[in-house]
Amino acid sequence: MSGCINDWRLAFQGQLHRIDEHDFALIREALAAVMTQEGVPS
């Protein structure tokens, strides 16, 4: 699923200029939770 995460990262990087800090914080928390569940070190 790491390929999926990489796709999400690219999508977020492309949209960063449209995301405010609050939304970005929520996204980071969600990504961190997913990565933790998959055993990927932060």
One Martini backbone bead per residue (centre of mass of N, CA, C, O) as a GRO file, in nm:
protein
   42
    1MET     BB    1   0.051   0.067  -0.003
    2SER     BB    2   0.282   0.271  -0.053
    3GLY     BB    3   0.194   0.367  -0.332
    4CYS     BB    4  -0.057   0.506  -0.231
    5ILE     BB    5   0.081   0.708  -0.048
    6ASN     BB    6   0.245   0.844  -0.269
    7ASP     BB    7  -0.001   0.947  -0.423
    8TRP     BB    8  -0.107   1.123  -0.195
    9ARG     BB    9   0.136   1.304  -0.167
   10LEU     BB   10   0.125   1.420  -0.450
   11ALA     BB   11  -0.157   1.537  -0.425
   12PHE     BB   12  -0.095   1.725  -0.187
   13GLN     BB   13   0.133   1.886  -0.314
   14GLY     BB   14  -0.060   1.995  -0.548
   15GLN     BB   15  -0.270   2.126  -0.305
   16LEU     BB   16  -0.141   2.312  -0.089
   17HIS     BB   17  -0.246   2.600  -0.196
   18ARG     BB   18  -0.558   2.498  -0.098
   19ILE     BB   19  -0.457   2.446   0.198
   20ASP     BB   20  -0.504   2.486   0.510
   21GLU     BB   21  -0.371   2.438   0.816
   22HIS     BB   22  -0.598   2.267   0.933
   23ASP     BB   23  -0.622   2.060   0.706
   24PHE     BB   24  -0.324   1.974   0.711
   25ALA     BB   25  -0.329   1.858   0.995
   26LEU     BB   26  -0.537   1.637   0.938
   27ILE     BB   27  -0.377   1.497   0.717
   28ARG     BB   28  -0.127   1.428   0.883
   29GLU     BB   29  -0.277   1.253   1.089
   30ALA     BB   30  -0.385   1.047   0.889
   31LEU     BB   31  -0.114   0.957   0.773
   32ALA     BB   32   0.011   0.869   1.041
   33ALA     BB   33  -0.197   0.650   1.103
   34VAL     BB   34  -0.152   0.478   0.853
   35MET     BB   35   0.154   0.434   0.889
   36THR     BB   36   0.132   0.296   1.165
   37GLN     BB   37  -0.046   0.056   1.073
   38GLU     BB   38   0.193  -0.028   0.856
   39GLY     BB   39   0.484   0.020   1.000
   40VAL     BB   40   0.579   0.312   0.943
   41PRO     BB   41   0.810   0.525   1.000
   42SER     BB   42   0.803   0.874   1.073
   0.00000   0.00000   0.00000
